[in-house]
Amino acid sequence: MEPAPKYKTIARSVRGKVIAAFLLGCATIGVAIAISYFSFNELMGTVDHLSTPNKKMLVLNNLFHKITQLDQKQRADAIANPGKTYNSFLSESQSILESIDSLRTMDWSSDYQLERLSTMEDILHLRDRRYIRYLKARSEFVYNEKFSRQLDSLANILALTQLPGDTSVRTTEKKVTTTTYPAEEKDEGTWLGRLFSKKKTTDVPETKITVQEEVTQKIDTLSVARQDSAIQQVGLIMKGLEAD
C-alpha cells in the first residue's frame, strides 16, 4: 500500500529544511572562521606595527639626546682637557647636523616640520660660530695675560739686579807715595889735601824727590754673577715672548 501523497510532500519539505539548515550552519561557521582569521591577522599586523620602532622617532630621540648633552659635554671637556675642548665640541655638533640631514630626507606630512628642522640647523651653525669667536677671544686674553706676567717678571728682575753704576762692581784704589832723598856730600880727599887746597865755593846740595803712584782695582765677583744671572733670565723671558 503506497503512502499518501500528503506524507510524501511533508517528508520532502522536512528533508529540504534539514539540508538548508545544515548548509546554512556550514556557511555560518565558514564565515565566522574567515572573520576570525582576518581579524586576528589584522590585529597581529597592528600589534607588529605598533611594536616596531618608528625610524623618525628614533632619530628624533637621538637628536634630542645629543642636543641635551652638548652643553654638559662642553663643560666636562673643559675640565678634563682644557686645551682641546673645541675638537670634541665641533665633532658633536657635526654629528647633530648629520642627524638633522637624515630627518630632512624622510617623508613628512607637512612642510612645517621641514622648516623647524632648518631652523634647528641655523641655530646650531650660529652656536658654532659664536663658540669659535669665544675661543679666539679667550686665546687672545690668555696670551695678553701671559705677556703681562712675563713683562712684570722682567721688570722685577731688572729692578732687583740693577746696580748703581760700576762702583759696586769694581773698586779702584789710588795710592801716591812721595819719597825725599837728602843730597850726599862729596868726598874732598885727605886731611892734608883739604889743608893745602884752595877753598872752593860751597854749593847747596840738591835734594831728590821720587813720586810713586800705585793703582789697585778690585772686582766684586758676586755682583758680576748677579748681573750675569739677570741677563740670562731676561734672555729666557725674551725667548719665551718670541716663541709665543
Stockholm file with secondary structure:
# STOCKHOLM 1.0

chainA/1-244         MEPAPKYKTIARSVRGKVIAAFLLGCATIGVAIAISYFSFNELMGTVDHLSTPNKKMLVLNNLFHKITQLDQKQRADAIANPGKTYNSFLSESQSILESIDSLRTMDWSSDYQLERLSTMEDILHLRDRRYIRYLKARSEFVYNEKFSRQLDSLANILALTQLPGDTSVRTTEKKVTTTTYPAEEKDEGTWLGRLFSKKKTTDVPETKITVQEEVTQKIDTLSVARQDSAIQQVGLIMKGLEAD
#=GR chainA/1-244 SS CCCCHHHHHHHHHHHHHHHHHHHHHHHHHHHHHHHHHHHHHHHHHHHHHHHSCCHHHHHHHHHHHHHHHHHHHHHHHHHHCTTSHHHHHHHHHHHHHHHHHHHHTSCCSSHHHHHHHHHHHHHHHHHHHHHHHHHHHHHHHHHHHHHHHHHHHHHHHHHHHCCSSGGGTEEEEEEEEEEEECCCCCCCCCHHHHHHSCCCCCCCCCCEEEEEEEEEEEECHHHHHHHHHHHHHHHHHHHHHHHC
#=GC SS_cons         CCCCHHHHHHHHHHHHHHHHHHHHHHHHHHHHHHHHHHHHHHHHHHHHHHHSCCHHHHHHHHHHHHHHHHHHHHHHHHHHCTTSHHHHHHHHHHHHHHHHHHHHTSCCSSHHHHHHHHHHHHHHHHHHHHHHHHHHHHHHHHHHHHHHHHHHHHHHHHHHHCCSSGGGTEEEEEEEEEEEECCCCCCCCCHHHHHHSCCCCCCCCCCEEEEEEEEEEEECHHHHHHHHHHHHHHHHHHHHHHHC
//
